[in-house]
Amino acid sequence: MVSHEPSEGVKQSKDEASRRTKSKELTEERKKKRKANYTLQHELALLWEKMRRRDITKEERSKVITEALKKMKGKIPEIAGSHVSSRVLQTCIKYCQPLEKNSICDELRPHFLTLAQNKYAVHLVNKMLDNASKSQLDGFMSSLSGHVASLLRHQFGSAVVEHAFNLGNATQKKTLLLELYSTEFRLFKGLSTTSEGRLVDLISRHGLQKASVIEHMSSVLQPILKKEIVDHSIVHAALLEFFSIADKSIATDIIEQLSGPILVRMIHTRDGSRIGVLCVKHGTAKERKKIIKGMKGHVQKISLDPHGNMVLTCILCVVDDTKLITKVIIQELQSGLKELILDKNGRRPLLQLLHPYSSRYFSPDDLAALDLTIPSLSTAEGKKLEANMKTDRESKLSETHQLGPVGTDNGPDMMDDVKDDNSAPKESHSLSDKGKKDPSLRRSEILIDSQLAEILINACIDNAAEFLQSNFAKDVIYEVAVGGAGGILWQTLTDKLDALHVAISQLGAAPKVELQEHVFENFHSSRVIRKLILECPRFANTLWKLALKDRCKLWAQGHSCKVVAAYMESSNQEVKGLASSEVQPLLESGLLKILDKKPEGQS
C-alpha cells in the first residue's frame, strides 16, 4: 500500500520557506519602527517605477506624479535625503507641471543648504537648479550667499556651488566669486555692483588692504587644496586671481601643492589650464618633473582637451629635461598620432613643435595664456632671460622656411623666396622664467632626437589623402611638407620629406574620376597644394614632373585652377620656368585666371 505522507525533504523545504517569510516580516517591522517614512517611501518607489518608464504617455505620467506629490506633501524635506525618495523627487521635478514644481521648490528652499550637503539630496538640488526659472535661480543663489566658502570645503556642497556657478549669469558668477576674495564683499553686498572683474582692480578701487585679502583667500583656498577638491571651475577662477596678488612664499607653496597628479584634474577648464601653465613656468625642476610624471597615462586625453592641450604646449616650450618629455609625453603622443593630427586640439602641441607661436594655429587668447606670469615670481633675472629669448625668437622666426632649390637634392641650401603671412608670430612670447636650455636645441631634441619627426612624416605619407582633405590635419601635413619653421626637418630627414612630396604628387597624378573627388578639386587639399607650390620649390618641381606636366589644361577650371596658377604666382623664377610654356597660353586665352591676392593676414 502506497503512503501519502509528505517526504522528509518536502517538510524541510516548507519549514525553510516559512522561516524565510517570518524573517522578512520581522525585518519589515524593524524597518517601519526605525524609519519614520518607510511605508511612504515604499509606496513612492512603486509609483516611481511607473513614472520613469519611457513607454508611458504624458497624461498617465502626470497623473502618477500628482499622486506621488500628494503623498509627499508636507514631508518633502524629511524624505529628500533618502536614496529612493530623492530619485522620485528628481523625476517629479523633471516632468511635473510648473505649479507643482513651484510647490516643491517653495517647500525645499528653506532647507537648501542642508540638502546641498547630503549624499543623495545633492543630486536633487542640482536637478532643481537645472529646471529652475529665472526667479527661482535667483532665490537659490541668494540661499548660497554667505556660505560659498564653507560649501566649497564640503565634498558634496562644492558640487552644488560649482553647478550654480556654471548656470549663473556673469553677475551671479561674480557675486559667488567675490565671497572668496574678502570678508567685506560677503558682508556688504553693495560692493559687488562695481564693474571691475580683476582682483587687483577691486583692491585698488575699494581701498582694501592687500595683506588682509591674501590672508582671507589663504584661509579659504588652503583647506580646499588640502582636501584636493580641485575639480571645480570656481576654485580655478579664484586661485588664478589669488596668484595675481600672492607674495612669493605663498605662490611657491601653492605651486608645490599642485605639482603632481592633482594638476591633471584642474586643466580641463580655461582658468585651470592657465594655472597649469603658471605651475610649469614657475615650478622648480623637481616640481616640473612631478607634473610631467603625473600626466603619465593621460597625455592623449590631455592633448585632445580644448584647454589641457595648452599645458602640454607650455611643457614642450619650457621644460629642459627633454629625456623625461620624450619618455612620458612624446611616447604617448606617438601611440595615437593619427587621431591627434585629425583633431582640432590634439594637433596643437605638434604644430607648436613644427611652427612655434604661430598666430595661424593659436588665437591671441592662447598666446596670452602662454605669456602669463605670477608677478611675485617674475624676478629681474627671469625678465632678463625673457628679453634675451624675445630677441632670439624674433630673429629666428622672422626667417622663412629653408627649402631646397628646384631640381637639387640639397634641401637646406636655399631659402624660399615666398613668405607666408602667418609664418612668424606678430608678437614674441616668452615662456621661460627658469629654462636654461637654448629654445632651438630643446625643440630639436624633442622633435628630431625623439624620432617624433620621422614618425610624423611616415604618418603623413601613409595618410596623405585623408590629411590633405581634413580641415585640421591639412595644417600638420603642410608644416611637415615644408620642413617646419626654420627648415628644422630638412637637416636630417631630407629623404623622408622627398618621399612625402612624391606621395602627395602621386595623389595629384591620379586620373580624374567623376564619382570621386580629386585632391586638386577638394576645397582644403587644393589650397594646401597651392601653398606648397608657392613656398617650397622642391615640392613644386616634384609635383610638376609627376602630376601636372602636359596636364595643366585638364585642371584649369574649378578649385584645381589654384594649383595650376600657383606656378605663375610663385616668386621663384625656376618654378615659373617649369610651367610658363604650358600655363602662359592658358592665361592668355582666358581659360585660366590668376585670382586677386587677399590683403595681408588672410589665408
Residue, then its C-alpha position, 0 to 999 in steps of 0.5 A: m500500500v502506497s503512503h501519502e505522507p509528505s517526504e522528509g525533504v518536502k517538510q524541510s523545504k516548507d519549514e525553510a520557506s516559512r522561516r524565510t517569510k517570518s524573517k522578512e516580516l520581522t525585518e519589515e517591522r524593524k524597518k517601519k519602527r526605525k524609519a519614520n517614512y518607510t511605508l511612504q517611501h515604499e509606496l513612492a518607489l512603486l509609483w516611481e517605477k511607473m513614472r520613469r518608464r519611457d513607454i508611458t504617455k504624458e497624461e498617465r505620467s502626470k497623473v502618477i506624479t500628482e499622486a506621488l506629490k500628494k503623498m509627499k506633501g508636507k514631508i518633502p524635506e524629511i524624505a529628500g535625503s533618502h536614496v529612493s525618495s530623492r530619485v522620485l523627487q528628481t523625476c517629479i521635478k523633471y516632468c511635473q507641471p510648473l505649479e507643482k514644481n513651484s510647490i516643491c521648490d517653495e517647500l525645499r528652499p528653506h532647507f537648501l543648504t542642508l540638502a546641498q550637503n547630503k549624499y543623495a539630496v545633492h543630486l536633487v538640488n542640482k536637478m532643481l537648479d537645472n529646471a529652475s526659472k529665472s526667479q527661482l535661480d535667483g532665490f537659490m543663489s541668494s540661499l548660497s550667499g554667505h556660505v560659498a566658502s564653507l560649501l566649497r570645503h564640503q565634498f558634496g556642497s562644492a558640487v552644488v556651488e560649482h553647478a550654480f556657478n556654471l548656470g549663473n549669469a556673469t553677475q551671479k558668477k561674480t557675486l559667488l566669486l567675490e565671497l572668496y576674495s574678502t570678508e567685506f564683499r560677503l558682508f556688504k553686498g553693495l560692493s559687488t555692483t562695481s564693474e571691475g572683474r580683476l582682483v587687483d582692480l577691486i583692491s585698488r578701487h575699494g581701498l582694501q588692504k592687500a595683506s588682509v585679502i591674501e590672508h582671507m583667500s589663504s584661509v579659504l583656498q588652503p583647506i580646499l587644496k588640502k582636501e584636493i577638491v580641485d575639480h571645480s571651475i570656481v576654485h580655478a577662477a579664484l586661485l588664478e586671481f589669488f596668484s595675481i596678488a600672492d607674495k612669493s612664499i605663498a605662490t611657491d607653496i601653492i605651486e608645490q601643492l599642485s605639482g603632481p597628479i592633482l594638476v591633471r584634474m584642474i586643466h580641463t577648464r580655461d582658468g585651470s589650464r592657465i594655472g597649469v601653465l603658471c605651475v610649469k613656468h614657475g615650478t622648480a625642476k623637481e616640481r616640473k618633473k612631478i607634473i610631467k610624471g603625473m600626466k603619465g597615462h593621460v597625455q592623449k586625453i590631455s592633448l585632445d582637451p580644448h584647454g589641457n592641450m595648452v599645458l602640454t604646449c607650455i611643457l614642450c616650450v619650457v621644460d629642459d629635461t627633454k629625456l623625461i618629455t620624450k619618455v612620458i609625453i612624446q611616447e604617448l603622443q606617438s601611440g595615437l598620432k593619427e587621431l591627434i593630427l585629425d583633431k582640432n586640439g590634439r594637433r596643437p602641441l605638434l604644430q607648436l613643435l613644427h611652427p612655434y607661436s604661430s598666430r595661424y594655429f593659436s588665437p591671441d587668447d592662447l598666446a596670452a595664456l602662454d605669456l602669463t606670469i605670477p608677478s611675485l615670481s617674475t624676478a629681474e633675472g627671469k625678465k632678463l632671460e625673457a628679453n634675451m629669448k624675445t630677441d632670439r625668437e624674433s630673429k629666428l622666426s622672422e626667417t622663412h622656411q629653408l627649402g631646397p632649390v628646384g631640381t637639387d637634392n640639397g634641401p637646406d641650401m636655399m631659402d624660399d623666396v615666398k613668405d607666408d603671412n602667418s609664418a612668424p608670430k606678430e608678437s614674441h612670447s616668452l615662456s621661460d622664467k627658469g629654462k636654461k636650455d637654448p629654445s632651438l636645441r630643446r625643440s630639436e631634441i624633442l622633435i628630431d632626437s625623439q624620432l617624433a619627426e620621422i614618425l610624423i612624416n611616415a604618418c603623413i605619407d601613409n595618410a596623405a589623402e585623408f590629411l590633405q582633405s581634413n580641415f585640421a590635419k591639412d595644417v600638420i601635413y603642410e608644416v611637415a611638407v615644408g620642413g617646419a619653421g626654420g627648415i628644422l626637418w630638412q637637416t636630417l630627414t631630407d629623404k623622408l620629406d622627398a618621399l612625402h612630396v612624391a606621395i602627395s604628387q602621386l595623389g595629384a597624378a591620379p586620373k580624374v574620376e567623376l564619382q570621386e573627388h580629386v585632391f586638386e578639386n577638394f576645397h582644403s587639399s587644393r589650397v594646401i597644394r597651392k601653398l606648397i607650390l608657392e613656398c617650397p620649390r622642391f615640392a613644386n618641381t616634384l609635383w610638376k614632373l609627376a602630376l601636372k606636366d602636359r596636364c595643366k589644361l585638364w585642371a584649369q577650371g574649378h578649385s584645381c585652377k589654384v594649383v595650376a596658377a600657383y606656378m605663375e604666382s610663385s616668386n621663384q623664377e625656376v618654378k615659373g620656368l617649369a610651367s610658363s610654356e604650358v600655363q602662359p597660353l592658358l592665361e592668355s586665352g582666358l581659360l585660366k585666371i590668376l585670382d586677386k591676392k587677399p590683403e595681408g593676414q588672410s589665408 
